Amino acid sequence: MSQTNSIKTLLPAGLVVLGLFFYSATFMVQEYEAAIKLRLGEIVATDFAPGLHFKIPLIHQIKTFDRRIQTLDAQPERFLTIEKKDVIVDSYAKWRIADAAQFFRSTGGNSARTSRLLSERINTSLRDEFGKRTIQEVVSDDRLALMEILTNDVNANAADLGVKVIDIRVKKIDLPPEVSESVYQRMRAERERVARDLRAKGSEAAERIRADADRQRTVTIAEAYKESEEIRGEGDAKATAIYATAFNQDPSFYAFYRSLHAYRTTFGKAGGDVMILQPDSDFFRFFRQPSGQSAPK
């Protein structure tokens, strides 16, 4: 009976010890993790597949790292272009662990140290590439080609870190405040020059339009004057024909009517003084003879 009690007492303790031994002798690798096995600080195994694995307690140590894609958002840095002009570049990089063993040897698995070392290599590549280009080229040219060159260059320089750079992007390129003002002044002067050129072209076009309008006005007035003179001439011709027809119908009455009209025109002016020097002239024949015939001399 005492033996049975001993077994019942020792069995839970044995199960606990067995569980602790199993727990200390196994480790789990997740889908998104990379793991390495150390034996007294020396790497003895890498590239563990996701799942449950075994180790020797107290002898082996396990280091796991996140192998998912991570973002390194660097602080803006100042670089020189080929024109010796400063630009402030704000960039970021996407990277992941490619070789867990090399990553541990180079950085000790420290994320802050990894960010610092990777930033140094990215800045070196940015400095080299910006030093080959002008401001116009880095701002206006094909940015995708520049990003691809940077990614390949940083990958070559970061191979000793055990990481792979997936992509590098330049978020923003600014000019320093002391350079921005001179650039803005130059841009303002250029825009003013273009504005003056456009105004000059506009003034030239306006003068051309105004001259053409004046020419058309002169031509229109001349043609209108010509047409009015032709109409007036036709009217005068018709009036003369009418007068001639009327004169031929009764020449004496027509002469009398014309003389009355002449008398009214000559003597009808208000306030005018008239002196007759030759009252027996032919002009006054209707005063002497009702028929208008001149007196025999």
C-alpha positions, 0 to 999 in steps of 0.5 A: 500500500505504501508503494502505491502511495509513493507511485501516486506521489512521484508520478505528478512530480515526474510528469512535471520534470518530464514536461520541463525537460521537454519544454527546455529541449524543444523550440518553435519556429513561426512562419515569419521567423528565421532561427539559428542554433548556438552551442556555447555562442557558436552557430551550429545550425540555421535555416530551420523550417517552421514547426517544432524542433529539438535542442540540448538544454543548457548547451544550445541557445536559440535566436529567432529573428523576424524575417518579414519585410521591414521599413527603414525610414531614415532621417533626411540627409544633405547631399551634393550634386555634380553642380556642387549644389546641396539638396536635402533628400528624404528617403526610406528602404524596404528590407528583410533578413536574407541570411540569419547566420550572417545577420547575427554575426554582423549585427548581433541581432540588434535592430538599432545597430542594423538600422544604423549600418544599413542607413550608412550604406544607403546614404553612401549610395545616395551620395554617389548617385546624386554626385553624378547628376544635376538637380534637374536630373534628380528631380525631372529624369526617370526616378524609377531608373535611379531607384533601381540603381540605388537598390542594386548598389545598396544590396551589393554593399549590404551583403555582409549584413545578411539582409536584402534590400527590396526597394529604396524610394526617395520621398522628397528632395528639397533645397536648403533654405539658403539655396531655395531663395536664390533658385526662387529668384532665378525662377522668378526672373525667368518667369518675368522674362517669359512674361515680357516676351509674351507681352511683347508678342501680344503687343505686336499682335495687337498692333497688327490687328489694329493696323488691319482694322484701320485698313479695313475701316479706310477701305470700307469708308472709301468704298462707301464714299465711292458708292455714295458719289456714284449714287449722288451722281446718278441722282444729279443726272436724274435731277438734271434730266428732270429739269431738262424735261421740265424746261423743254415743256415750258421754257418761259415758266421754268426761266421765271421760276428759276429767277424767283428762286434766285431773287429769294436767295439774293434778297431774302437774307435777313439783315443784309444790305444790298446795293444794285449797281445795274438795275437794267441788267439781264438779272432783273429782266422780269421786273421790267418785262413780265415775259422776261424778254430783254429790252432792245438796246 
